[in-house]
Amino acid sequence: MLLPAQYEAAPWVSVHRDSSNSDRAPFATTGKVTVLWSALDGAALINPGSINDRGVLFVTSARGRTFSNLHAIGPDGKILWEAPPQRDRDGLDAFAGFNAPVLDHDGDVYIGDSNQLWAFHPDGRRKWVARLPEGSGSFVYQVISRQGYVGGITTEGWVLFFDRTSGSPAVKPFRLPRGEAPATGPHLPGLWQGGLVDHDAGKLFEKIAFGFGVQVANAPAVHPTTGRIFITAAGPKEGDRYSGRLYGLDIVDGEVKIGFSTRMDGGSGTSPSISPDGRYVYCAGEDGVILAIDADSGAVRWSAQGEGLLSPSLAADGTILTGNIFGDPTVIALNPRDGSQLWARDYSDYARTRLPELAPEPSLAASGKPVMRLMSVISLSSNLVWAGFSLGYEFRPAGSAKPLISPHKSVVCALSIATGELQHCTDVRDTLEGIISIGAGGRLYASHTSIFSSTAYFGYRSLLPARFRVPSRPVGGLTALGPVAPCDQLGIEADAIRRGHARAIDALKAGDDRGARVAIDQVRAQLLIARQSVERLPGAADGAYTAALDTSLAALGDGGPLSVEAIRSLDADLPDPSCRPAAKRP
């Protein structure tokens, strides 16, 4: 799955999929999906969870005491097990809800809460629990270091790592240089009311989500080869301006050392992401300026004006995807060489096909034209961009620096990587301010974080004219989507394998052994997921197709020498799935 050895070889093993925070699954998906099931009604979910190699999701929620805050959900939507309900501070508490579990190569599950780090076996048995140092804050997601330690960086800037076998401290605790974050964030009355999130946890979640009041509000990235850990954090205040820092951290002889500290404008900004070749780290400050930073030296290679504060997502060729949740354009693609804009798209034309134009309300809604706004972090499969959007009407309440949206519909959409053109959208039941994770069989899992739906419903609904009001109460939860036609998914995977073979052959002919190896590594990841897809989509493929996948996996699994003839033989021996006419082969 193109993951470092310490992680499970599974589709989506941490919050941003992998240690590089790429938000990219290295396998192909069909763009035409439909809703399969929903789960965890009544809980706003920050993340859709991590997915193991058997298709089990490990999802956190944050409803607090008397509720479980960690759930294992099978591919059919049924809950397999849950952590014991929270009773006191010694239980797995609601603060786990901002974290996504991280999965190691044994399949074990690690998750932090307000004061502890927990380890579970895949069947739900507790492995160990370790208490965090008093006053250190809560983890903002967990990672696994190159040494195999599990841990991360807390809201107060403490770097903490633990032995995965015993839970004992593995690294001397280290605190980042103190910075100063803005004391307040956007005004969002009604946020997560109605039991969607525990009240105390919600106050911290709001700070983390909007980057105020905490030292660290983002997920670390771990370089897949050097092991350097990258994190954005609040920097010192400079006059009346806030600054941020990107830190490159190294673990040396059981201690954390700062490799570099690079300044950003505006505050702690976004989670960092590492380029596919490992040379650069991308992040943005609160001012929306995206930086490309040398992963070794910390020098800024280029900067580019971005939009909004979404963490950068990376296509396989290095293209940087970001977006704007408060205005136009909605989704933006940047060239990794210099930060120049490759394309930018506003999808409000689609909104006007789904919602009527309304009479404006001058005091609140200057326009009654429907708009479409990006809500989620951008995710990618190898062939498509995936994002969650809300369709609705903008309004600007008194005291708000930016317009808000009253969401009337929410959709998950597939976009072209090359142009951003909208390919297909599927209606879902609530707003999607979290992440869309991607699994075998063309499965997508979308978390309903309900930020804008709860604000519009509980906070502003009574202030808006009836025609602009959000039409239904937010429900939160998790939505699973899958292919409308399972055969399309298997056919797309087979085509992706063949294209990978062709890239490897072209590279070998050009004398580019490294390029050939990269192409074959991508083929191997696609073969693994194709094999799992066959199991998730029974009846869509015959034994010959499955046997060919197994033969290819065995042939490519030893990392031995590559040859044009061997790859051509594998390609020739790969039949189409039995449900797909052979004439459709590329």
C-alpha positions, 0 to 999 in steps of 0.5 A: 500500500506504499506505506512505511513498514511500521504501518498496517498494509491497509487502505487508510491507516491514519487521519490523512491516510498515511504518514505523509498526510497525502490524503491520497489512496494509491488505487483507482475508484469509480466516480459513480457511487451511491449511499450504502449505509449510515451509522452513529446517528446523533454524533458529529464525527470529526473523522470517518476513521481508519480502515484495516485490511479486512475493511473494518473501520475504527471510528471515534465519536465525542458524545461523552459520559455514558457513551462509547467513544471508539467504534469498530464497524464492519464493511456492512455497517454493523458495529463489531465492538466498542470501547467501554462507555466513558464513566470517569477520567480513567475511561476513554473520553470524548476528547478521543473524538478529534483523533483518528486511530492509527493502525500499526503493522500488527493491526493494533489500534492507537487512540489518544484522549484528554489525558491518556493514550490507548492501545487496542488489539483489532478484536477490541481487547485492550492492549495497554493504556498510558497516562500523559504527563499532567498539563501536557494537553491532548494529542492532536492525532497520533503517528508512528515514528520510524523507530516504531514508537507511537505518539504525537504532539499535544495541543500544548506543544509536547512531543510524546512517544511510547513503546508500542509493546508496553506503553512505556515512555520511549522518548524523553518528553520535549516541548516545542518553543512557546508560541502565542495563538489567537485567543478567539475564533469565528463566531459560531453560535449553536455549534454542535448543540443537540447532543452532537458533541460533549460540551467540554470536548466541543470547546477544545474541538472548536479551538483545534478546528479553527486554530485558536487558543492552542499551541498545536491544532494539526496532525504531524507528518512523518517522512517515510524514509528519513523519519523526520517529524513535521508539525505546524505550531503557533509562533511568537507574536510579532507586534500585533501580528500572530506568526506560525512555525513549521518544525522539522523534528528528529528523534536521536538517541531517545531525545527529540531535536529540532532540525529546523524551524521555518516561519509562517504568517498568521498562526499555526495554519494547516497540517503539513504534507510531504511531497511524493518524492520526499523533498518538500513539505507543504503547509499554509499559515492562517493568511492562506499563503501556501509554502513549499519548504525543503524537507532537509534544510527548512528553506522556503522554495516558493510561496503561493496565495491559497484559499481558506485553511484546508490542509494540502492534499497531494496527487501522485504527480505532486499536484497540490489540491486545496480549497476555500470553504468561505468563498470562490473559487472552491477547489484549487490545484497548484503546480508543485514546481512553482506554486502556480495555479493549474486550475481553479473551480467554483461549482455554483452552476451545479448548485443552481441546477439543484436549488431555486433562486430565492428573493434576497433579504438585504439585511442578511442575505444580499443574494438569493442565488444558490452557492456550492461551497467546499466543506471537507478536506480534499481526498484523492484516489489515483484517478479522481479528486473526492470532496464534500460540498454543501449547496445552500444560500450565503448569509452574513450575520452581524459581527461575522467577518466572513459569509456563512452558508445555510446548507440545504443539501450536502453532496460527495462529488468526484472531480477530474484531477486534470481539470477539476471538472465535476464528474458525479455527485451523490446526495448525503444526509448532513454537512461534511466538514471532515475527511472522506476516506477510501477503501477497497471495492470503491468504498468511500466513508464520509464523516458528518461533522455538522459544523455549518448545519448545527450553526445554521440550525441551532444558532441562526435558524430563527434569524433567517427568513423561512425560505433561507432556513436549513430544512432539517435538524443535523444528524451527524454520523457516518455515511458509507458509499459504494459503486453503483455498478460493482463491475465498473469498479473492478474494470477500473482497477484492471485498467489501472493495473495495465496502465501501471504495467505500461508506465513501468515498461516505458521507464525500463525502455528509457533506462529509468530503473527508479521510475520503473520501480515506482510504477511497479510499487504503484501496481503492487498497491493496486493489486492488493486493493483489487484483491480485496475488492474481489472479496468485497464485491462477490460475484463480480469476478471469476476465478481466472481474474482472482488467480491472475491477481494472486500470480501478479502479487507473488511475482512482484512481491520479492522486489527482485529485478524487473524486465520488460518481458516479465511485465508484458507476461503479467499484463497478457495474463490478466483477464478482464473481470468476468462481468466486463466485456473484453472489448472494453479493455484499453 
